[in-house]
Amino acid sequence: MDNVRDPRLHVNEEPRDDFQDTAMGFTVMFGFMVVVFAAAVIVKAIIS
């Protein structure tokens, strides 16, 4: 490889679906926030 900065020489080793990655990120984050919210509600109910 003479010119390491030439993008034509670098193959895309792992093609990714950006929309699916973004949707999965939102889904996982939403699920995590639902769990945190439910835990906060339960803790508040126990304290009150």
JONOR-V555465 format. One line per field, one symbol per residue. phi: phi as a letter, one per 30 degrees, with the letter a starting at -180 (. if undefined). Layout:
# JONOR-V555465
phi: ???
This chain:
# JONOR-V555465
phi: .dcdcddddcdddbdccddddddddddddddddddddddddddddddd
